[in-house]
Amino acid sequence: MIRSHIRVKEILACFYQHRKPNYRFSSSSHSYFEFTYVDAGKLYTVVDEKEYILHSSQCMVYYPNQKHRQYTNESSGCSCLTILFEMDIDTPDSLKNKILFASQQLRIEMKRFIKEIQLNTWLHQEMALILLQRILIQALLEQRNSKKESRE
């Protein structure tokens, strides 16, 4: 029997932002998942009191009720994609508190996602849900493969 361990139920919001130098987003937590992908520049994020730096082509998933804040330094800004979503997840692997490198394959999936999310029909919305799920699964696969390579 094959059963799903990851199911994206709903996309609440999706937006692309250019954040200027000295951008500050105060601490927040919410009841949904948040996916942030840095397209250009550098984004600092503090998650559960630990600081991470996301560079271009890196992403992070914030889990529900996880306290986090974001900022840029005084000399550079960033551009990033943010997706807020509801998901059922029951996996032995986790994306929590991990910086993920977005491979070329992952970036292709994100471009397809952006294309679909902009078309306002139920079929395109269904495709956007599936593509976000594929992005998250691909990120888990790549994380697992990088762990294997580092042990060899």
N, C-alpha and C positions, 0 to 999 in steps of 0.2 A: 504494500500500500504506500502511496506517495501522498503526503499532505503538506500543505503550505505552512511555513514557519514565519513568513513575512507577508503581511497584507496591508497595503496602503489603502485606507478606507476613504479618506477625504483630503483634498488639498484646500486649505483655508485661505492661503494667500501666496502669491509669488511675485517678487519684485527684484529689479536690478537697480543698484544704486552706485553712484560715484560719491565716495566719501572724501572730503577735503582733509588736508593736514590738520591736526589737532581736533579731529572729530571725537566726540565722547558720547557713548550710549551708556547711561547708568544701569546699574544692576537690575536684572529682571528674572523672573521665572514664570512659567506658564504651564498649562495642562497638556500641551501638545509638543510634538517634535519640531525641531528647526534644523534645516540643512543650510549651511553657508558655504559657498564656493567663491574663492578669491580668484578673479579673472586677471587682475593686474594690480601691482603694488604689494603692500604688506598690511595685514590687519592683526592687531594684538587682541587677544581675548583672554579673559580670566574666567575660569570655570571651576566652581567649588573651591575658590581661593587659590587655584594654581594657574599661572600664566602660560599661555601658548602663543606662538607667532605663526600665523598662516601667511605663506608666501604665494605668489602667483602659481596657479594650477594646484592649489591645495584646498582641502575642504574639511569640514567638521560637522558632526551631528550632535546637537544638544538634545538631551532627553527630557521628557516631561518633568516639571518641577525642579529642574536643575538650574541653580543660580548661575547666571553668566552676565558678563558685560563685554563691550567691544570698544576699541579706540584705535586711532592712528597716531603716529608720532608727529612732532612739529615740522618735520622736513618732507614727509611724503603722505599721500593719501592712498586710496585703493578703490577698485571697482569690484563689486561682488553681487552674486546672485543669492537670494534668500528664498527658501521655500518653507512655509509653515504647513504642517500636515498631521493628520491622525493616522495611527498605524497600530496594528496588532503585531507583536513580535515575540517569538518564542524560540530563540536560537541559543546554542551554546557559545557562539561567538558574539562579540559586541562591538559596536562602533563608538561606544561611549568613551569620552576623554581621549580620543585618538585623532591625530592629524593624519589625513589620508591624502596621498598624492593622486591626482586625477590623471590617469593614463590617457593616451589618445582615444582608446575605446570608450572610456568613461566620458570624455569631453564630447565625443560624437553623440552619445546617448543624451547628454545635456542639451546639445543643439537641437536634437529631435524633440526633446521635451519642450523646449522654449517655443519651437514652431507649433507644436500641437496645442499648447496651453493658450496660445493667442487666438486660436480658431474656436469660436463659441458655439459648437454643436455638441450634442451628447456623445457622439462617437469620438470626436477629438478629445473631449474631456476624459472618456474612458481610456483612450490611448495615453493621455498624460499620466493618469494614475498608474498604468502598467509600466510606462517608461520610468517613472520615479522609483517604482519597485525594482526595476532592472538596474537602475543606477545604484541603489542601496545594496542589492545582491552582488553586483560587480565590485563594489567597494569592499565588501566582505571577502570575496574571492581573492582580490588583489592583496588585501591585508594578510590573508592566510598564506598566499604564495610567497609574499615577502618574508614572512616568519620562517617558512621552510628553507628559503634560500639563505637566510642569515645563519641557520643552524648547520648548513652543509659546508 
